[in-house]
Amino acid sequence: MMMKTKSAPASEQCARLLLSAWNSGDLRRLRETLTLAWISAEPAGWPLTGEDERERMEMLATIADAMRNWLRCGGESPAEDLQVSVQLLQHLAGVQSLWRENRI
C-alpha cells in the first residue's frame, strides 16, 4: 500500500536548510546559505500558502538578518539576540516538536 506523504511547508524546509548551515559550524556554508534568494518575505519559487506561512517566511527573513549581522560583527553582536533567533529557527524547522515527540 502506498501512503501519501504531505511535504513540509516552504518555511519549514527553508528553516531546516538554514539551521543545518548554522549547526555545521562552517561559516562559509552559513554565508552561502544566507545569500540564497529564498530568504526574503516573498521568495521566488516558494509560493506562500496563507497568512501563517507568510508570517513564518517573514520571521525567517528576520532571523537571516540577525545571522548576517552576527557575521558582519565577527561574532561580537549580543548573544541574546542570536539565541532567540536560533530558538525561533528551531521552532520553524519543527526540530523542537520532533525532540519532544522522541522524549515521550
JOKAVEN-V137254 format. One record per pair of residues at least 12 apart in sequence whose C-alpha atoms are under 10 Angstrom apart, sorted by the first residue. I is the first residue (numbers start at 0). J is the second residue. If there is no record, write none. Layout:
I&J ; I&J
This chain:
7&92 ; 7&93 ; 8&45 ; 8&46 ; 8&47 ; 8&48 ; 8&52 ; 8&55 ; 8&91 ; 8&92 ; 9&37 ; 9&42 ; 9&44 ; 9&45 ; 9&46 ; 9&47 ; 9&48 ; 9&52 ; 9&53 ; 9&55 ; 9&56 ; 10&37 ; 10&38 ; 10&45 ; 10&47 ; 10&51 ; 10&52 ; 10&53 ; 10&54 ; 10&55 ; 10&56 ; 10&57 ; 10&58 ; 10&59 ; 10&88 ; 10&91 ; 10&92 ; 11&52 ; 11&55 ; 11&56 ; 11&59 ; 11&88 ; 11&89 ; 11&90 ; 11&91 ; 11&92 ; 11&93 ; 11&94 ; 12&91 ; 12&92 ; 12&93 ; 13&32 ; 13&37 ; 13&38 ; 13&45 ; 13&56 ; 13&59 ; 13&88 ; 13&91 ; 13&92 ; 14&38 ; 14&55 ; 14&56 ; 14&58 ; 14&59 ; 14&62 ; 14&63 ; 14&85 ; 14&87 ; 14&88 ; 14&89 ; 14&90 ; 14&91 ; 14&92 ; 14&93 ; 14&94 ; 15&88 ; 15&89 ; 15&90 ; 15&91 ; 15&92 ; 15&93 ; 15&94 ; 16&29 ; 16&32 ; 16&33 ; 16&92 ; 17&29 ; 17&31 ; 17&32 ; 17&33 ; 17&38 ; 17&59 ; 17&62 ; 17&63 ; 17&66 ; 17&85 ; 17&88 ; 17&89 ; 17&92 ; 18&32 ; 18&85 ; 18&86 ; 18&88 ; 18&89 ; 18&91 ; 18&92 ; 18&94 ; 19&32 ; 19&92 ; 20&32 ; 20&33 ; 21&33 ; 21&66 ; 21&85 ; 21&88 ; 22&85 ; 26&70 ; 29&63 ; 29&66 ; 29&67 ; 29&70 ; 30&63 ; 30&66 ; 30&67 ; 30&70 ; 32&63 ; 33&60 ; 33&62 ; 33&63 ; 33&64 ; 33&66 ; 33&67 ; 34&63 ; 34&67 ; 37&56 ; 37&59 ; 37&60 ; 38&56 ; 38&57 ; 38&58 ; 38&59 ; 38&60 ; 38&61 ; 38&62 ; 38&63 ; 38&64 ; 39&56 ; 39&57 ; 39&58 ; 39&59 ; 39&60 ; 39&61 ; 39&63 ; 39&64 ; 40&53 ; 40&54 ; 40&55 ; 40&56 ; 40&57 ; 40&58 ; 40&59 ; 40&60 ; 40&61 ; 41&53 ; 41&56 ; 41&57 ; 41&60 ; 42&56 ; 42&60 ; 55&87 ; 55&88 ; 55&91 ; 56&91 ; 58&84 ; 58&87 ; 58&88 ; 58&91 ; 59&84 ; 59&87 ; 59&88 ; 59&91 ; 61&84 ; 62&80 ; 62&81 ; 62&83 ; 62&84 ; 62&85 ; 62&86 ; 62&87 ; 62&88 ; 63&84 ; 63&85 ; 63&88 ; 64&84 ; 65&80 ; 65&81 ; 65&83 ; 65&84 ; 65&85 ; 66&80 ; 66&81 ; 66&84 ; 66&85 ; 68&81 ; 69&81
